[in-house]
């Protein structure tokens, strides 16, 4: 599976799990696949929005996910440009825990663990559709937010938040910076066209 596909999968997992949460914090983020580091970066969470500033093989990538508008914005700082993608209807609408429908599956608590100093409730998704693999998430009880997610399919991908700082996050981090130009996704029209 390509690096962009893994990144998309991780973004989808984070949005699916976190869309009902209202935590506010910043953290360092590490993404791995099959035990090999895929990307590092910073994450900011505010009002259900997620901003990820990542370094993937030396290239800076910034993504902003907003479940309310069902958009993902990809910023390209070196080019002062951005792209917007509309997400599939079920990707950002699927709220965490309480809104997983019985025909989709259910979360079950399997224990308690401490991750980077945060007491977490470890939960596994018991899915009706086994083709999507297995998802385990560690929800920090003080944040009510997953700080570690492991997805096992033919590959094992993991997202881990470390050095979490629970404090107000500047809302401007979730907007396109002034002077950035919109670009069309390759093979796709720009939004609104």
Buried (B, 14 or more C-beta within 10 A) or exposed (E): EEEEEBBBBBBBBBBBBBBBBEBBBBBBBBBBBEEEEBBBBBBBBBBBBBBBBBEBEEEEBBBBBBBEEBBBBBBBEEEEBBBBBEBEEEBBBBBBBEEBEEEBBBBEEEEEEEBBEBEBBBBBBBBEEEEBBBBBBBBBEEBBBBBBBBBEEEEBBBBBBBEBEBEEBEEEBBEBEEEBEEBEEEEEEEBEE
